[in-house]
Amino acid sequence: METQTPVIEMRNISKRFGDFYANKNINLELRKGEIHALLGENGAGKSTLMNILSGLLEPSEGEILINGKAVTIDSPSKAEKLGIGMVHQHFMLIDAFTVLENIILGDEPISGLTLNQNEALEKINELSDQYGLRIEPKSRVESISVGMQQRVEILKVLYREADILIFDEPTASLTPQEIEDLVVTLRALAKEGKSIIIITHKLDEIKAVADRCTVIRRGESIDTVDVATTTASDLADMMVGRSVSFKTEKAPAQPKDTILSINDLVVKDERGIEKVKHLSFEVRTGEIVGIAGIDGNGQTELILTLNGLMQADSGTVTYKGEDITGFSPRKLYEAGISHIPEDRHKYGLILDFPLDQNFSLKQYYKSPYSKVGFMNDKVIYDNAVQLIDRFDVRTSSPQASARSLSGGNQQKAIIAREVAANPVFIFAANPTRGLDVGAIEYIHKSLIDERDKDKGILLMSFELDEILNLSDRILVMYDGKIVADIPAGETNEQELGLMMAGTSYEQVLAQREGSGVENGK
C-alpha cells in the first residue's frame, strides 16, 4: 500500500539565538486530516518551532517540505500563500474593530474603490455555519468573550483558505464549556480535511482530541507516539523526563484565625451592572479557599476589587481586623498581601522591561533594591538569579525582556515574585494557567507549603481539578453570588458543575441522596 505524502515535513530543524538552541534537530511530520499535538514543558521550544512554520522566524538549519516539495517560509504572508494559518495564544485582534473588520483585515474584498462588506459577511457566515463557529460579526472585539475572540481568530485563518492550522495553547484562556466547544470545532475541521497542529501541555486535551503527539524536551524531539495507545502518565514522563504526580499530597488543613472577611460586598462594572452581589465570606489562616464558577459570574471582579484594581460600590473588606476596603495595590502589598493575577500581561508584568526589573516591581523603591532614590542594579540582578533558579524560570538571561519568555515562564516569573515576598495572604487567580504538568506540580506544592505556614489563600480557578486538588473549602459562584460553601472532600466535579450552572446546593444534595452516593463521590 502506497504511503501518503505528509502535508508538512520539518526535517532537522534548528534555531539558535546566539549560543542558545531553542530548537535542535527537530523532526515533525503532519498528515492530511490529522490532529497532531506538540507537547512540551514551558520553554521547551514548541512555539519557536511553530513560529518557524508560520514564517515569523527563519530556521538556522534544516528544511521544510509541503506536500513533498521543499519550500522557504520567510514571512507570514509566504506561509499564508502556502495554506498555513496560525491561531496564537495571545490573540492578534484589534479591540476597537468589529469582528467582521478583524477577520477581513489585510484581505478585504474590494468592488471598484469601495469595500464590499456584504461579500465578506456572506463568506464568513458560510464558514461559521460549516464549522459551528458562532460569532457576532458587528460586535466590537472589546465587548465579546474570550471564547468568541478565539472563534474570530479561527475564522481569520479559514477566511484566508488555510488548509494547515496551527493552534498555540488554544485553551489557555478558555472556560471548560468553551474548551468542549473548541474540541468539537477541531474535530469538524479535521473531518473536512484540514490538517491541525495543536501546541499544548494539557494531557487530557491531547487524549481527547489528538491522533498523534510529538514530544519536545529542552529544544529536542523525544518521540512521536499514537495518542490512543499511550497513557497520560507516559506522555508526562516523556515531557519532563521524570515521573510526575497528578495528585498533590497534603495533610488535612488546620485553620486558625479569620484573616480575611468580606461583608455584603457589591461591585458594579463600568456600565453600572452588578457583577458581585452582596457577597459575604471568610478565609482563615492555614486554609485554601477555592472559588469555582463559570467565567463571567463575578469572580474576576471580586479578585480585582480585593486587590485594589476595582472599586467596591458598597460593603467592606477586613484584613487582620482592619478595614482595607479601597486600599491601593501598594498598600495591600505592604500589608503582606500577594496577588497572582488572572491576566499576566495586563496586571502581572511590564512586558518590555527586563525580567530582573519585573521581579522587583513591588520592592524597587525600598532598600536594598534602591538607595537615596537610585535603584541598586546588582541587588535587582542577584534577586532575579535566585528566583530564576528556585522557580525554574526558563530564560536566556535575567535581563531578557519579559516579552521574550514563553507564556508559561511568564506565569512562573509572577508566581516566583509573589511567593518569594513571604506574604501573609495570597490571592491566586488561575495560578497555573499556561503551565505544564511539572510546573503545576511545583506550584501546587508551593501553595500548600504556604498554607502549612499558616498563610491564608484565596484561590480562583476555572480548572475544577485544580479547585478540588488544592482547596480545603470551596465557594461556588453563580450570577455574582455564592451559592454553596462546602468542604472540598464532600463534593466532586460533577456536583460543582451542576452548581456552577445554577442548580442549587439543596437540589444537588437531594440528587445525591436519591442516587445513594456518599458525600457526592
C-alpha positions as CSV (number, residue, x, y, z in Angstrom):
1,M,0.0,0.0,0.0
2,E,1.4,3.4,-1.0
3,T,2.2,5.7,1.9
4,Q,0.5,9.1,1.7
5,T,2.9,12.0,1.4
6,P,2.8,14.2,4.5
7,V,1.3,17.7,4.1
8,I,4.1,19.0,6.3
9,E,7.6,17.7,7.0
10,M,10.1,19.6,9.2
11,R,13.5,18.0,8.9
12,N,16.3,18.5,11.3
13,I,15.1,22.0,12.2
14,S,17.4,24.0,14.5
15,K,17.0,27.6,15.7
16,R,19.8,29.4,17.5
17,F,19.7,32.7,19.4
18,G,23.4,33.4,19.9
19,D,24.8,30.2,21.5
20,F,21.4,29.2,22.8
21,Y,19.5,26.5,20.9
22,A,15.7,27.0,21.1
23,N,15.3,24.1,18.7
24,K,17.9,21.4,17.9
25,N,17.5,18.9,15.0
26,I,13.7,18.6,15.4
27,N,11.7,16.4,13.1
28,L,7.9,16.7,12.7
29,E,5.5,15.2,10.2
30,L,1.9,16.2,9.7
31,R,-0.6,14.1,7.7
32,K,-3.7,15.2,5.9
33,G,-6.8,15.3,8.1
34,E,-4.7,14.7,11.2
35,I,-4.8,16.5,14.6
36,H,-1.2,16.4,15.7
37,A,-0.3,17.5,19.3
38,L,3.1,19.2,20.0
39,L,3.7,18.6,23.7
40,G,6.4,20.0,25.9
41,E,7.3,21.9,29.0
42,N,7.1,25.7,29.2
43,G,10.1,27.0,27.2
44,A,10.7,23.6,25.5
45,G,10.7,25.2,22.1
46,K,7.2,24.4,20.9
47,S,6.2,27.9,19.9
48,T,9.6,28.6,18.4
49,L,9.1,25.6,16.1
50,M,5.7,26.7,15.0
51,N,6.8,30.3,14.6
52,I,9.3,28.9,12.0
53,L,6.5,27.1,10.2
54,S,4.3,30.1,10.2
55,G,7.0,32.4,8.9
56,L,7.6,34.5,12.0
57,L,11.1,33.1,12.4
58,E,13.6,31.5,10.0
59,P,15.4,28.3,10.9
60,S,19.1,28.3,11.5
61,E,19.3,24.9,9.9
62,G,17.0,22.2,8.4
63,E,14.3,22.2,5.7
64,I,10.6,22.3,5.4
65,L,8.5,20.3,2.8
66,I,4.9,20.9,2.0
67,N,3.3,18.0,0.1
68,G,6.7,16.6,-0.6
69,K,8.2,19.9,-2.1
70,A,10.9,21.8,-0.3
71,V,9.8,25.4,0.5
72,T,11.2,28.6,2.0
73,I,8.9,30.2,4.5
74,D,10.5,33.6,5.2
75,S,7.4,35.6,6.1
76,P,3.8,35.2,7.5
77,S,2.5,36.2,4.0
78,K,4.5,33.4,2.4
79,A,3.1,30.9,4.9
80,E,-0.4,32.2,4.2
81,K,0.1,31.7,0.4
82,L,1.2,28.1,1.2
83,G,-2.1,27.5,3.1
84,I,-0.7,27.8,6.7
85,G,-2.5,29.8,9.3
86,M,-1.7,30.2,13.0
87,V,-4.0,31.0,15.9
88,H,-1.7,32.5,18.5
89,Q,-2.1,32.0,22.3
90,H,-2.4,35.8,22.8
91,F,-4.9,36.8,20.1
92,M,-3.9,39.2,17.3
93,L,-7.1,41.2,17.3
94,I,-7.8,45.0,17.4
95,D,-10.2,45.6,20.2
96,A,-11.8,48.8,18.7
97,F,-12.6,47.0,15.4
98,T,-15.7,44.8,14.8
99,V,-15.5,41.0,14.5
100,L,-16.0,41.4,10.7
101,E,-13.3,44.0,10.4
102,N,-10.8,41.9,12.3
103,I,-11.5,38.8,10.1
104,I,-11.0,40.6,6.8
105,L,-8.2,43.0,7.8
106,G,-5.5,42.8,5.2
107,D,-7.6,40.7,2.8
108,E,-10.6,43.0,2.2
109,P,-12.9,42.3,-0.8
110,I,-13.0,45.4,-2.9
111,S,-15.6,46.4,-5.5
112,G,-14.2,49.2,-7.5
113,L,-12.9,51.6,-4.9
114,T,-15.2,50.5,-2.1
115,L,-15.1,47.8,0.5
116,N,-17.6,45.0,-0.2
117,Q,-18.6,44.1,3.3
118,N,-21.7,42.1,2.1
119,E,-19.4,39.7,0.1
120,A,-17.1,39.3,3.1
121,L,-20.1,38.8,5.5
122,E,-21.6,36.1,3.2
123,K,-18.3,34.1,3.2
124,I,-17.8,34.5,6.9
125,N,-21.4,33.3,7.6
126,E,-20.8,30.2,5.4
127,L,-17.6,29.3,7.2
128,S,-19.3,30.0,10.6
129,D,-22.2,27.6,9.7
130,Q,-19.9,25.0,8.2
131,Y,-17.7,24.7,11.3
132,G,-20.1,25.6,14.0
133,L,-18.2,28.8,14.9
134,R,-20.9,31.1,16.3
135,I,-19.9,34.8,16.2
136,E,-21.5,38.3,16.2
137,P,-19.9,40.0,13.1
138,K,-21.0,43.5,14.1
139,S,-19.8,43.4,17.7
140,R,-16.6,45.1,18.7
141,V,-13.9,42.7,19.8
142,E,-13.5,44.5,23.2
143,S,-17.1,43.6,24.1
144,I,-17.1,39.8,23.3
145,S,-16.0,36.9,25.4
146,V,-12.5,35.2,25.2
147,G,-14.1,32.1,23.7
148,M,-15.7,34.2,20.9
149,Q,-12.4,36.0,20.3
150,Q,-10.8,32.6,19.7
151,R,-13.5,31.8,17.2
152,V,-12.8,35.1,15.4
153,E,-9.1,34.0,15.2
154,I,-10.0,30.6,13.7
155,L,-12.3,32.3,11.2
156,K,-9.5,34.7,10.2
157,V,-7.3,31.8,9.0
158,L,-10.2,29.9,7.4
159,Y,-11.3,33.1,5.6
160,R,-7.8,33.1,4.0
161,E,-8.4,29.5,3.0
162,A,-5.7,27.8,5.1
163,D,-5.6,24.0,5.0
164,I,-2.9,23.7,7.7
165,L,-3.9,25.2,11.0
166,I,-1.6,25.8,14.0
167,F,-3.1,26.4,17.4
168,D,-0.8,27.7,20.1
169,E,-2.1,26.8,23.6
170,P,-5.7,27.2,22.4
171,T,-7.4,26.5,25.7
172,A,-5.1,28.7,28.0
173,S,-7.8,31.3,28.5
174,L,-11.0,29.3,27.9
175,T,-13.7,28.1,30.3
176,P,-14.5,24.3,30.5
177,Q,-17.5,24.8,28.2
178,E,-15.5,26.8,25.7
179,I,-12.9,24.0,25.7
180,E,-15.6,21.5,24.9
181,D,-16.8,23.7,22.0
182,L,-13.2,24.0,20.7
183,V,-12.8,20.2,20.7
184,V,-15.9,19.9,18.6
185,T,-14.6,22.6,16.2
186,L,-11.2,20.9,15.9
187,R,-12.8,17.6,15.0
188,A,-15.0,19.2,12.5
189,L,-12.0,20.9,10.8
190,A,-10.1,17.6,10.6
191,K,-13.2,15.8,9.2
192,E,-13.3,18.4,6.4
193,G,-9.7,17.6,5.5
194,K,-7.8,20.3,7.4
195,S,-4.5,19.3,9.0
196,I,-4.0,20.6,12.5
197,I,-1.1,21.1,14.9
198,I,-2.1,21.9,18.4
199,I,0.7,23.2,20.8
200,T,-0.2,22.3,24.3
201,H,0.9,20.9,27.7
202,K,-2.5,19.6,28.8
203,L,-2.5,15.9,28.7
204,D,-6.3,15.4,29.0
205,E,-6.9,17.6,25.9
206,I,-4.3,15.6,23.9
207,K,-6.1,12.4,24.9
208,A,-9.4,13.9,23.9
209,V,-8.6,15.3,20.5
210,A,-5.2,14.3,19.0
211,D,-4.3,11.4,16.7
212,R,-0.6,11.6,17.3
213,C,1.8,13.5,19.5
214,T,5.3,14.7,19.2
215,V,7.1,15.4,22.5
216,I,9.8,18.1,22.8
217,R,12.1,18.5,25.8
218,R,14.6,21.3,26.1
219,G,14.5,22.0,22.4
220,E,14.9,18.5,21.1
221,S,12.3,16.0,19.9
222,I,12.0,13.0,22.2
223,D,9.4,10.8,20.3
224,T,6.2,10.8,18.2
225,V,3.5,8.4,19.5
226,D,0.0,7.3,18.7
227,V,-2.2,9.0,21.4
228,A,-4.7,6.2,21.6
229,T,-2.1,3.7,22.7
230,T,-0.1,6.0,25.0
231,T,-1.2,6.8,28.6
232,A,-1.2,10.3,30.0
233,S,1.4,9.3,32.5
234,D,3.7,8.1,29.8
235,L,3.3,11.4,27.9
236,A,4.0,13.4,31.1
237,D,7.1,11.3,31.8
238,M,8.4,11.9,28.3
239,M,7.7,15.6,28.6
240,V,9.5,16.4,31.8
241,G,12.0,13.4,31.9
242,R,10.8,12.1,35.2
243,S,7.7,10.6,36.9
244,V,5.1,13.3,37.7
245,S,2.4,13.1,40.3
246,F,-1.1,14.3,39.2
247,K,-2.4,14.4,42.8
248,T,-0.9,16.8,45.3
249,E,-0.4,15.2,48.6
250,K,-1.4,17.3,51.5
251,A,-2.2,16.9,55.2
252,P,-5.7,18.0,56.4
253,A,-5.9,21.8,56.9
254,Q,-5.5,23.2,60.4
255,P,-7.5,26.5,60.0
256,K,-6.9,29.0,62.8
257,D,-7.9,32.7,63.0
258,T,-10.0,34.6,60.4
259,I,-7.6,36.7,58.4
260,L,-9.9,38.0,55.6
261,S,-13.6,38.9,56.0
262,I,-15.8,40.0,53.2
263,N,-19.1,41.6,54.3
264,D,-22.1,42.4,51.9
265,L,-19.7,43.3,49.0
266,V,-21.3,44.8,45.9
267,V,-19.2,45.6,42.8
268,K,-20.6,47.1,39.6
269,D,-18.9,47.2,36.1
270,E,-18.4,50.3,34.0
271,R,-22.0,50.0,32.8
272,G,-23.4,50.0,36.3
273,I,-24.4,46.3,36.2
274,E,-23.9,44.5,39.5
275,K,-21.2,41.7,39.0
276,V,-20.7,40.9,42.7
277,K,-24.0,40.8,44.5
278,H,-23.9,41.3,48.3
279,L,-21.1,38.7,48.9
280,S,-20.1,37.7,52.4
281,F,-17.5,35.0,53.4
282,E,-14.3,34.5,55.5
283,V,-10.9,33.0,54.9
284,R,-8.8,31.7,57.9
285,T,-5.1,31.3,58.2
286,G,-4.0,27.7,57.4
287,E,-6.6,27.1,54.7
288,I,-7.0,27.4,51.0
289,V,-10.5,28.5,50.0
290,G,-11.3,27.9,46.3
291,I,-13.8,29.8,44.2
292,A,-15.4,27.7,41.5
293,G,-17.6,29.2,38.8
294,I,-18.0,29.6,35.1
295,D,-16.2,32.7,33.7
296,G,-18.4,35.8,33.8
297,N,-20.1,35.1,37.1
298,G,-18.3,37.8,39.1
299,Q,-15.1,36.0,40.1
300,T,-12.8,38.3,38.1
301,E,-14.4,41.5,39.5
302,L,-14.2,40.1,43.0
303,I,-10.5,39.4,42.8
304,L,-9.7,42.7,41.2
305,T,-11.7,44.5,43.9
306,L,-10.0,42.7,46.7
307,N,-6.6,43.6,45.2
308,G,-7.4,47.3,44.8
309,L,-7.8,47.2,41.0
310,M,-11.5,47.9,41.0
311,Q,-13.6,49.9,43.5
312,A,-16.4,48.3,45.6
313,D,-19.7,50.1,45.4
314,S,-20.7,49.0,48.9
315,G,-19.7,46.5,51.6
316,T,-16.4,46.0,53.4
317,V,-13.2,44.0,53.2
318,T,-11.5,43.4,56.5
319,Y,-7.9,42.0,56.8
320,K,-6.5,41.0,60.2
321,G,-9.3,43.1,61.8
322,E,-8.5,46.2,59.8
323,D,-10.9,47.7,57.1
324,I,-8.9,47.7,53.9
325,T,-11.8,48.5,51.5
326,G,-10.4,50.7,48.7
327,F,-6.7,50.2,49.7
328,S,-4.3,50.6,46.7
329,P,-2.3,47.6,45.4
330,R,0.9,49.0,47.0
331,K,-0.8,49.4,50.5
332,L,-2.1,45.9,50.2
333,Y,1.3,44.5,49.3
334,E,2.9,46.4,52.2
335,A,0.3,44.8,54.5
336,G,1.5,41.4,53.5
337,I,-0.9,40.5,50.6
338,S,0.4,39.0,47.4
339,H,-1.6,38.8,44.2
340,I,-1.1,36.2,41.3
341,P,-3.3,37.9,38.7
342,E,-5.6,36.3,36.2
343,D,-4.3,38.4,33.3
344,R,-0.5,38.2,33.4
345,H,0.0,40.7,30.7
346,K,-2.4,43.3,31.9
347,Y,-1.7,43.1,35.7
348,G,1.3,40.9,36.2
349,L,4.2,42.1,34.1
350,I,5.6,45.1,32.2
351,L,6.5,43.1,29.1
352,D,9.1,45.4,27.7
353,F,11.0,45.6,31.0
354,P,13.9,43.2,31.7
355,L,13.0,40.1,33.7
356,D,15.1,41.2,36.7
357,Q,13.2,44.5,37.0
358,N,9.8,42.7,36.7
359,F,10.9,40.6,39.7
360,S,11.5,43.8,41.7
361,L,8.4,45.7,40.6
362,K,6.9,45.8,44.0
363,Q,10.1,46.5,46.0
364,Y,12.1,48.7,43.7
365,Y,11.6,51.8,45.9
366,K,12.8,50.2,49.1
367,S,16.2,49.1,50.5
368,P,18.2,47.2,49.4
369,Y,16.6,47.5,45.9
370,S,17.2,51.2,45.9
371,K,19.2,53.8,47.9
372,V,18.7,57.6,48.1
373,G,16.4,57.4,45.1
374,F,18.6,55.2,42.8
375,M,18.0,51.6,42.0
376,N,20.7,49.1,43.0
377,D,21.1,47.1,39.8
378,K,23.3,44.5,41.4
379,V,20.8,43.6,44.1
380,I,18.0,43.5,41.5
381,Y,20.1,41.3,39.2
382,D,21.1,38.9,42.1
383,N,17.5,38.6,43.3
384,A,16.5,37.6,39.7
385,V,19.2,35.0,39.5
386,Q,18.0,33.4,42.8
387,L,14.3,33.4,41.7
388,I,15.1,32.0,38.2
389,D,16.9,29.1,39.8
390,R,14.4,28.5,42.6
391,F,11.3,28.5,40.4
392,D,13.0,27.1,37.2
393,V,12.1,30.1,35.0
394,R,13.5,29.3,31.6
395,T,15.1,32.4,30.1
396,S,18.2,33.2,28.1
397,S,19.2,35.9,30.7
398,P,17.9,37.6,33.8
399,Q,18.0,40.8,31.7
400,A,16.0,39.4,28.8
401,S,12.6,41.2,28.3
402,A,9.6,39.6,29.9
403,R,8.0,39.6,26.5
404,S,10.7,37.2,25.2
405,L,9.6,34.4,27.7
406,S,7.1,31.8,26.8
407,G,3.7,32.3,28.4
408,G,4.2,29.6,31.0
409,N,7.6,31.1,32.0
410,Q,6.0,34.5,32.3
411,Q,3.5,32.9,34.7
412,K,6.3,31.2,36.7
413,A,8.0,34.6,37.0
414,I,4.9,36.2,38.5
415,I,4.5,33.3,41.0
416,A,8.1,33.5,41.9
417,R,7.9,37.2,42.7
418,E,4.6,36.9,44.7
419,V,5.5,33.8,46.7
420,A,9.1,34.8,47.4
421,A,7.8,38.0,49.0
422,N,6.8,35.9,52.1
423,P,3.2,37.2,52.2
424,V,0.7,36.6,55.0
425,F,-2.1,36.2,52.5
426,I,-2.2,35.2,48.8
427,F,-4.9,35.9,46.2
428,A,-4.2,33.4,43.4
429,A,-6.3,33.7,40.2
430,N,-5.8,30.9,37.8
431,P,-2.2,30.4,39.1
432,T,-1.3,27.5,36.8
433,R,-2.8,28.9,33.6
434,G,-0.4,28.1,30.8
435,L,1.9,25.8,32.9
436,D,3.0,22.3,32.1
437,V,2.3,19.3,34.4
438,G,5.8,19.6,36.0
439,A,5.4,23.3,36.8
440,I,1.8,22.7,38.0
441,E,3.1,20.1,40.4
442,Y,5.7,22.5,41.8
443,I,3.3,25.5,42.1
444,H,0.6,23.4,43.8
445,K,3.2,22.1,46.3
446,S,4.3,25.7,46.9
447,L,0.8,26.9,47.7
448,I,0.2,24.0,50.1
449,D,3.5,24.8,51.8
450,E,2.4,28.4,52.2
451,R,-0.9,27.2,53.7
452,D,1.0,25.0,56.1
453,K,3.0,28.0,57.3
454,D,-0.4,29.5,58.5
455,K,-0.9,31.7,55.5
456,G,-4.4,32.4,54.2
457,I,-5.0,31.6,50.5
458,L,-8.0,32.5,48.3
459,L,-7.8,30.5,45.0
460,M,-9.9,31.3,42.0
461,S,-9.5,28.8,39.1
462,F,-11.5,27.7,36.1
463,E,-9.8,24.3,36.4
464,L,-12.1,22.2,38.5
465,D,-9.4,19.5,39.1
466,E,-7.2,22.3,40.5
467,I,-10.0,23.6,42.8
468,L,-10.6,20.0,44.1
469,N,-6.9,19.2,44.4
470,L,-5.9,22.3,46.3
471,S,-8.9,23.7,48.2
472,D,-9.8,22.8,51.7
473,R,-13.1,24.6,51.3
474,I,-14.9,25.5,48.1
475,L,-17.2,28.5,47.4
476,V,-19.3,28.2,44.3
477,M,-20.2,31.4,42.5
478,Y,-23.1,31.8,40.2
479,D,-24.5,35.1,38.9
480,G,-22.4,37.1,41.3
481,K,-23.5,35.2,44.4
482,I,-22.1,32.4,46.5
483,V,-24.5,29.5,46.1
484,A,-22.5,27.0,48.1
485,D,-19.8,26.8,50.8
486,I,-18.7,23.2,51.2
487,P,-15.6,21.2,52.3
488,A,-13.7,20.1,49.3
489,G,-13.8,16.5,50.4
490,E,-17.6,16.4,50.3
491,T,-18.2,17.1,46.6
492,N,-16.9,16.3,43.2
493,E,-16.5,17.7,39.7
494,Q,-20.0,16.7,38.6
495,E,-21.7,18.3,41.5
496,L,-19.6,21.5,41.2
497,G,-20.5,21.7,37.5
498,L,-24.2,21.5,38.3
499,M,-24.0,24.3,40.9
500,M,-21.8,26.4,38.6
501,A,-24.6,26.2,36.0
502,G,-27.3,27.3,38.5
503,T,-28.5,24.1,40.3
504,S,-29.0,24.9,44.0
505,Y,-26.9,23.1,46.6
506,E,-30.1,21.8,48.1
507,Q,-31.1,20.2,44.7
508,V,-27.6,18.7,44.4
509,L,-27.9,17.2,47.9
510,A,-31.3,15.8,47.0
511,Q,-29.9,14.2,43.9
512,R,-27.0,12.8,45.9
513,E,-29.4,11.2,48.4
514,G,-31.6,9.9,45.7
515,S,-28.7,8.2,44.0
516,G,-27.3,6.8,47.2
517,V,-23.8,8.2,46.6
518,E,-22.0,9.0,49.8
519,N,-20.5,12.5,50.1
520,G,-21.1,13.2,46.4
521,K,-18.2,11.0,45.4
